[in-house]
Amino acid sequence: RKVGRVLFGIKSRGFSSTSKPKRKDYKYNIINYKSMENNQKAKKGNLRLKQCLQALETLAPLKYADKSFDNVGLLIEPSHSTQDNTDLVDQIFITNDLTEKVLNEIINIKKSSSNSNHLSFVVSYHPALFNNFKRLAQNDTQQRIAIRCIENRIAVYSPHTALDSVKDGLNDWLAHGLGSGNVTVCQPEADDPNSGQGRITTLNEKTPLPVLIERIKTHLGIPYLRVAVGHPHEKAEDVKEVQKIGLCAGAGWSLVRKELRKLDLVFTGEMRHHEVLEAVGKGVHVVICEHSHTERGFMKVFAKKIEQQLSSEEDKEEDRIKVHVCRADADPLVTL
């Protein structure tokens, strides 16, 4: 069948039905055909960059991102080609922030790989490139990271608010850590009411605030968080009944504020001083955990989702692409 296709291709380029191509031309065309066919298939343990992008789009469609400020999708793309297999990806790295410490970890792992010339694919939840710039120079951190990524053949992708919004994404993961209940979306998407920015969780049972605090610390894997008790209560121990919770990863006040009068508690990563005062003045309690603490715990979950999306049940363990959660990724703020 392959030979027939090759001969058909030769005829369409000007040969008559009675003429015969020279034997050496015929051989050349068959060899070229096989070479093109092999180039379309990634080797075991590797994927094409296009396949990685398709998997991320399936897990967190970019149409759900908040384009009013966000910078999502493929942000850094080194030169590559399907024809010479320079678009093959052999390792994927997941991080909340692509800092220079994280990049050093990635480069060191990449250099120790037997396929160090292949692309590496970094999924950085927060955009590695956010501010506008007109040059690539070494005196700026973002620019320096971009330069090193290109030099080391590292592609960088950010899902950010698309991952927040999508059903079973980051915000739903936060909601599940609070306990059993009904979860709705603050700003639902037109094509999917289960996706969108922010969440409101209505717990099945009214729960004391100290119990919720312990649940949140356990779910996020953090020893401390900050609490503001709503008027007229004085201490967290005094609050016996919390049921309706507005939440959003990162900085979510602007989303949950519209629902404030319906809420018992606001749960997010960070808020301004006067925003906290507004909430507690209206009798709403506040739990804030630092910005990236509300996000980082989901990276291991997201890595598993990516592995499942890129692998089939028939794949052997050694044939699956390696997905790393970066160990150097950490919140820049610590409590002393």
Disulfide bonds with the S-S distance in Angstrom:
none
